[in-house]
Amino acid sequence: MGRYKPIRLLLLALSVLIPLNVWSLPPHLPHPNLPGKFVRFSELDKCPALPRRETPKSAKDVRPDDIRVVMALGDSISAGLLARPSRTSSSSVLPQIPFLPKSVDIQEYRGVSYPIGSDPGAVTIPNILSHFITSSSEQGTKVRGGSTGNHPPVACLQGLGVRGCMPRPDEDGLNAAISGSVSASLLRQAEDLLPRLSELGLPKEGEWAYLNLGIGANDICDFCLSPNISLSGDFPFAWEFGSPGSPKQFANDIRTAINALRPHLPHLIVNIVGLLRVSSLYRLTLKSPYCQPPLLPHIPHLPLECGCAMIPGPAGDWTRRKMDELGEEYDEAVLELVREWEQEGDDGFGVIWWPGSAIDLESYPIKALSPLDCFHPSEAAHQRVAAGFWNRLTLSLEEKYLPIKWEEDIWVRCLKEHDRFPIGMVSESLQT
């Protein structure tokens, strides 16, 4: 437990001091608390063009527009599950309809997924990145690997001698995320990426690849009531890396998946997203008719996807507190893993960690959630998260804790010549 204490103190200090600083800032200006020039997503052409540069040799010298390949590992959020109500509508005004399966179109809208979607006009990291790559590189240069379009969820089987997933359409690109995944699924996703990279001939020699890894929401929903799952103790006979669902095992699952990819990706930047405050969804959806099942209008929200988050009353208050505690311990374990990677000193490998708690779910409008289940993020939420992450992409760990607030206009930070991915920030923060 002792070796995690500095990380826990860092998390506590950042989560308290940064919000106090933000709340004291003038609210009427776009991102007054973040440095740089901001433009609306629709006006990215107003950002100054960047000078061309040689491909960097070290991860610490990589600017976002040096990236040529994007990839994703994760769960239903990265898969874009239920981001739109149906294939023919992008509105978010329908009531929750869990008992009418014939009228529900269960689709993954991977083309609008915040970390890897590449549908034309979608507000996503690859589409923002593509603008700056086009402006600073030779004509025809673009980012590859993004996912487009939509399709039903990909099914995976494991057990009874069967292990594997349904074939993926080419439109998925390098988005290996599987809806319903927990951290134990990451290795399989990484293994699925390797033949796809080979088929596409990616990355080309010397090119930098960017991998977004977002996992953990299903883990804290599945294991929030399991006994003794914490940093301070595992099951009595737990193996070396901890018991299933423990913070140790969670971090090891991430380590195993990333290390499986590293030999095949000699120039790799990994972005790990910390745990979202899933418990906040209860308060966000509690009194909204948008989230009340039409056949059971007196129930605020059916606890279908995450019972621990949606149980009403004192019992639910207790389970939500357990979820938050487990999420914090997952974050601590992953931060320790990032610190270990940073100490390797591998010039071809860099890791960034994002506090998922910066996504201020409780303050978001109800349209941030899918109207089909009031649980998964809507396309509008994917847009705000993509912009919020991009705007902090090259900033320090402390600045990444600045809350990503909901804004009706989507503002994007212009990339600057001297911006770099902040590799090594976890170790540096612990030393200060």
C-alpha positions in Angstrom: 0.0 0.0 0.0 2.9 2.4 0.9 4.3 2.6 -2.6 1.0 4.0 -3.9 0.7 6.8 -1.3 2.4 9.6 -3.4 0.1 8.8 -6.3 -3.0 8.9 -4.0 -1.8 12.3 -2.6 -1.3 13.6 -6.1 -4.7 12.5 -7.2 -6.3 14.1 -4.1 -4.5 17.4 -4.5 -5.2 17.7 -8.2 -8.9 16.8 -7.8 -9.4 19.5 -5.1 -7.2 22.4 -6.1 -7.7 22.4 -9.9 -11.6 22.7 -9.7 -11.3 25.5 -7.2 -9.1 27.4 -9.6 -11.4 26.8 -12.6 -14.5 28.0 -10.7 -12.9 31.3 -10.1 -12.3 32.0 -13.8 -14.6 34.1 -16.0 -17.2 31.9 -17.6 -18.1 34.0 -20.6 -15.0 33.3 -22.6 -14.2 30.0 -24.5 -11.8 28.1 -22.3 -10.3 31.0 -20.4 -8.5 28.5 -18.2 -6.6 26.8 -21.1 -3.7 28.3 -23.0 -3.8 28.9 -26.8 -6.1 30.0 -29.5 -9.6 28.4 -29.9 -11.9 28.2 -32.9 -15.1 26.5 -33.5 -14.8 23.0 -35.0 -16.5 24.2 -38.1 -13.8 26.9 -38.5 -10.6 24.9 -38.1 -9.3 26.6 -41.2 -8.8 29.7 -39.1 -6.0 28.0 -37.1 -2.5 29.0 -38.3 -0.8 26.5 -40.5 2.1 24.7 -38.9 5.6 24.5 -40.4 6.7 21.2 -41.7 9.2 19.2 -39.7 11.2 16.1 -39.8 9.7 12.9 -38.2 10.9 12.9 -34.6 13.0 10.1 -33.2 12.0 10.4 -29.6 8.5 10.1 -28.1 9.2 13.2 -26.0 9.5 15.2 -29.3 6.3 14.0 -30.9 3.8 16.7 -31.8 0.2 15.4 -32.4 0.4 16.1 -36.2 3.4 13.7 -36.4 0.9 10.9 -35.8 0.0 8.9 -38.9 -1.9 5.9 -37.5 -4.7 5.8 -34.9 -5.9 2.8 -33.0 -8.3 2.0 -30.1 -8.8 -0.6 -27.5 -11.7 -0.5 -25.1 -15.4 -1.1 -24.5 -18.7 0.1 -25.8 -17.8 3.8 -25.4 -14.9 3.5 -27.9 -17.2 1.3 -30.0 -19.8 4.1 -30.2 -22.6 1.8 -29.0 -26.0 3.6 -29.1 -24.5 6.9 -29.9 -27.5 7.6 -32.2 -31.1 6.5 -31.7 -31.2 4.7 -35.0 -29.5 4.4 -38.3 -31.8 6.9 -39.8 -31.9 9.5 -37.0 -29.2 11.5 -35.1 -31.7 13.2 -32.8 -31.7 12.6 -29.1 -35.4 13.2 -28.1 -36.8 9.7 -27.8 -37.7 8.2 -24.4 -36.0 5.1 -23.1 -37.6 2.0 -24.6 -36.0 -1.1 -23.1 -39.2 -3.3 -23.5 -39.8 -2.7 -27.2 -36.9 -4.6 -28.8 -38.5 -4.6 -32.3 -38.3 -0.8 -32.3 -34.8 -0.5 -31.0 -32.0 -0.5 -33.5 -28.9 -1.7 -31.5 -25.9 -0.3 -33.4 -22.4 0.7 -32.8 -21.7 4.0 -34.4 -18.0 3.6 -34.7 -17.7 6.5 -37.2 -18.5 9.1 -34.5 -16.6 7.5 -31.6 -14.6 10.3 -29.9 -11.1 8.6 -30.0 -11.1 7.0 -33.4 -14.2 7.8 -35.5 -13.6 9.1 -39.0 -17.0 9.8 -40.5 -17.0 13.0 -42.6 -17.8 15.9 -40.4 -17.8 14.0 -37.1 -16.1 15.8 -34.1 -13.5 13.2 -33.3 -9.8 13.1 -32.4 -8.8 11.7 -35.9 -10.8 14.3 -37.8 -9.3 17.2 -35.8 -5.9 15.6 -36.1 -6.4 15.2 -39.9 -6.8 19.0 -40.3 -3.4 19.7 -38.7 -1.7 16.9 -40.6 -3.0 18.2 -43.9 -1.8 21.7 -43.1 1.7 20.7 -41.9 2.6 17.8 -44.2 3.0 16.9 -47.8 -0.1 16.9 -50.0 -2.0 13.6 -49.6 -0.7 12.8 -46.1 -3.5 11.7 -43.8 -4.1 9.8 -40.6 -5.1 6.2 -41.1 -6.8 3.6 -39.0 -10.0 5.5 -38.1 -13.4 3.7 -38.1 -16.4 4.7 -40.1 -20.1 3.9 -40.4 -22.1 1.7 -38.0 -23.1 -2.0 -37.6 -24.6 -4.3 -34.9 -22.3 -5.0 -31.9 -19.4 -7.5 -32.6 -19.9 -10.7 -30.6 -17.0 -12.5 -29.0 -16.9 -16.0 -27.5 -14.6 -17.3 -24.9 -14.9 -20.7 -23.0 -15.6 -24.3 -23.7 -12.7 -24.4 -26.1 -14.0 -21.5 -28.2 -12.2 -18.2 -28.3 -12.6 -15.5 -30.9 -14.8 -12.7 -32.3 -17.0 -12.3 -35.3 -15.3 -11.0 -38.4 -15.0 -7.2 -38.4 -15.9 -5.1 -41.4 -13.1 -3.1 -43.0 -14.9 0.1 -41.9 -13.8 -0.7 -38.3 -10.3 0.3 -39.3 -8.1 -0.2 -36.3 -10.9 0.2 -33.7 -10.6 -3.1 -31.8 -13.0 -2.1 -29.0 -15.7 -4.6 -28.1 -18.9 -3.6 -26.3 -19.2 -5.1 -22.9 -15.4 -5.5 -22.4 -13.6 -5.6 -19.2 -9.8 -5.3 -18.8 -9.3 -9.0 -19.2 -10.5 -8.6 -22.8 -7.8 -6.2 -23.8 -5.2 -8.8 -24.8 -7.7 -10.4 -27.2 -8.3 -6.9 -28.7 -4.6 -6.3 -29.1 -4.2 -9.7 -30.8 -7.0 -8.7 -33.2 -5.2 -5.5 -34.2 -1.9 -7.2 -35.2 -3.2 -9.0 -38.4 -5.2 -5.9 -39.3 -2.0 -3.8 -39.1 -0.2 -6.3 -41.3 -3.0 -6.3 -43.9 -2.9 -2.5 -44.1 0.9 -2.3 -44.1 0.8 0.0 -41.1 2.6 1.7 -39.7 5.1 2.5 -42.4 8.8 2.7 -41.4 9.4 5.5 -39.0 5.8 6.5 -38.6 4.3 7.2 -35.2 1.1 5.5 -34.1 -1.4 6.7 -31.4 -3.4 4.2 -29.4 -6.3 5.2 -27.2 -7.2 2.8 -24.4 -10.4 3.4 -22.5 -11.5 0.6 -20.2 -12.9 0.1 -16.6 -16.6 1.1 -16.6 -17.7 -2.5 -16.9 -15.1 -3.6 -14.4 -16.3 -1.3 -11.6 -19.9 -2.3 -12.4 -19.1 -6.0 -12.3 -16.8 -6.0 -9.3 -18.1 -3.2 -7.1 -19.6 -5.6 -4.6 -16.7 -8.2 -4.6 -15.0 -8.5 -1.2 -11.4 -7.5 -0.5 -10.7 -6.1 -4.0 -8.5 -3.2 -3.3 -4.9 -2.1 -3.3 -4.5 -3.0 0.3 -5.7 -6.6 -0.1 -6.7 -9.3 -2.6 -8.3 -12.7 -2.0 -6.3 -14.8 0.4 -4.9 -17.0 -2.4 -4.6 -14.4 -5.1 -1.9 -15.0 -7.7 1.0 -12.7 -8.4 -0.9 -10.0 -10.2 -4.0 -9.9 -7.9 -7.4 -11.4 -8.0 -9.9 -10.9 -10.8 -11.3 -7.4 -10.6 -8.5 -6.1 -8.3 -6.6 -3.0 -9.1 -3.4 -5.0 -9.5 -5.0 -7.3 -12.0 -6.7 -4.4 -13.8 -3.3 -2.7 -14.3 -1.7 -5.9 -15.3 -4.3 -6.6 -18.0 -3.4 -3.2 -19.5 0.3 -3.9 -19.2 -0.1 -7.3 -21.0 -2.1 -5.9 -23.9 0.2 -2.9 -24.5 3.3 -5.0 -24.2 1.9 -7.4 -26.8 1.7 -4.5 -29.3 5.0 -2.9 -28.6 7.3 -5.2 -30.6 5.1 -4.5 -33.7 4.9 -0.8 -33.2 8.4 0.7 -32.7 7.1 4.3 -32.5 4.0 4.3 -30.3 2.2 6.8 -28.1 -0.5 5.4 -25.8 -3.3 7.4 -24.3 -4.9 5.7 -21.3 -8.2 7.2 -20.1 -8.8 6.9 -16.3 -12.1 5.7 -14.8 -15.2 7.7 -15.5 -17.5 8.5 -12.6 -20.2 6.1 -13.7 -22.0 6.7 -10.4 -22.8 10.2 -11.6 -25.3 8.8 -14.1 -27.7 8.1 -11.3 -28.1 11.7 -10.3 -28.1 12.9 -13.9 -30.9 10.5 -14.9 -32.9 10.4 -11.6 -35.7 12.8 -12.4 -35.6 13.1 -16.1 -38.7 11.8 -18.1 -36.1 11.2 -20.9 -34.9 8.2 -18.9 -38.2 6.8 -17.6 -39.3 3.5 -19.3 -42.7 4.2 -20.9 -44.2 1.0 -19.4 -42.8 1.7 -15.9 -43.0 5.5 -15.6 -42.5 5.5 -11.8 -39.1 3.9 -12.1 -36.5 6.6 -12.8 -34.0 4.4 -14.6 -33.8 0.6 -14.9 -30.5 -0.8 -13.5 -29.9 -2.9 -16.6 -26.3 -2.1 -17.5 -24.9 -1.3 -14.1 -26.8 -2.2 -11.1 -24.4 -0.7 -8.6 -24.8 2.7 -10.2 -28.6 2.7 -10.6 -29.9 1.1 -7.4 -32.1 3.7 -5.6 -32.0 4.7 -2.0 -29.4 4.1 0.8 -28.3 0.8 -0.7 -27.5 2.5 -4.0 -25.7 5.3 -2.2 -23.5 2.7 -0.7 -22.8 0.8 -3.9 -22.1 4.0 -5.8 -19.6 5.0 -3.1 -17.9 1.6 -3.5 -17.8 2.1 -7.3 -16.0 5.4 -6.8 -13.5 4.0 -4.4 -12.7 1.1 -6.7 -12.3 3.5 -9.6 -9.9 5.6 -7.7 -7.9 2.5 -6.8 -7.8 1.4 -10.4 -6.5 4.8 -11.3 -3.7 4.6 -8.7 -2.6 1.2 -10.0 -2.5 2.4 -13.6 -0.6 5.5 -12.7 2.0 3.3 -11.0 2.2 1.2 -14.2 2.6 4.4 -16.3 5.4 5.5 -13.9 7.2 2.1 -14.4 7.0 2.5 -18.2 8.3 6.1 -18.0 11.4 4.8 -16.1 12.2 2.4 -19.0 13.5 5.4 -21.0 12.4 3.9 -24.3 12.6 6.7 -26.9 10.1 4.9 -29.2 7.4 4.5 -26.6 5.4 7.1 -24.6 2.3 6.9 -22.4 -0.1 9.6 -21.4 -2.7 9.2 -18.6 -6.0 11.0 -18.6 -8.2 11.5 -15.5 -11.6 10.2 -16.5 -13.1 12.2 -13.7 -12.4 15.4 -15.7 -15.5 14.5 -17.7 -18.0 16.3 -15.5 -20.9 13.9 -16.2 -23.1 15.1 -13.4 -23.2 18.7 -14.8 -24.0 17.6 -18.3 -27.5 17.9 -19.9 -29.5 14.8 -20.3 -28.9 14.8 -24.1 -25.4 13.7 -23.3 -26.8 10.2 -22.9 -28.3 7.8 -25.5 -32.1 8.0 -25.4 -32.2 4.2 -25.9 -30.7 3.3 -22.5 -29.8 6.6 -20.7 -26.4 5.1 -20.0 -24.1 5.2 -23.0 -22.8 8.6 -24.3 -24.7 10.1 -27.2 -23.1 11.5 -30.3 -23.3 14.9 -28.7 -21.3 13.7 -25.7 -18.7 12.0 -28.0 -18.3 15.4 -29.7 -17.7 17.3 -26.4 -15.3 14.6 -25.1 -13.3 14.6 -28.3 -12.9 18.4 -28.2 -12.1 18.4 -24.5 -9.5 15.7 -24.8 -7.9 17.4 -27.9 -7.8 20.7 -26.1 -5.7 19.2 -23.3 -3.8 16.7 -25.4 -0.4 18.5 -25.1 -1.0 20.0 -21.7 0.4 19.0 -18.3 -1.2 16.4 -16.0 -2.4 19.2 -13.7 -4.2 20.9 -16.7 -5.7 17.6 -17.7 -7.7 17.7 -14.5 -9.5 20.8 -15.6 -13.1 19.7 -15.9 -14.5 19.2 -19.4 -17.6 21.2 -19.2 -20.5 21.0 -21.6 -20.6 23.8 -24.2 -23.2 24.3 -26.9 -20.5 25.5 -29.2 -17.7 23.0 -29.8 -14.4 24.9 -29.4 -11.1 23.3 -30.6 -7.6 24.4 -29.6 -5.3 25.3 -32.4 -2.1 23.2 -32.4 1.0 25.2 -31.9 4.5 24.7 -33.3 6.1 23.9 -29.9 3.3 21.6 -28.6 4.4 18.1 -27.7 2.8 15.1 -26.1 3.7 15.4 -22.4 5.6 12.2 -22.1 7.0 11.5 -18.6 4.4 13.7 -16.8 3.5 11.2 -14.1 7.0 10.7 -12.8 7.6 14.5 -13.0 4.4 15.3 -11.1 5.4 12.9 -8.3 8.8 14.5 -8.0 7.4 18.0 -7.5 
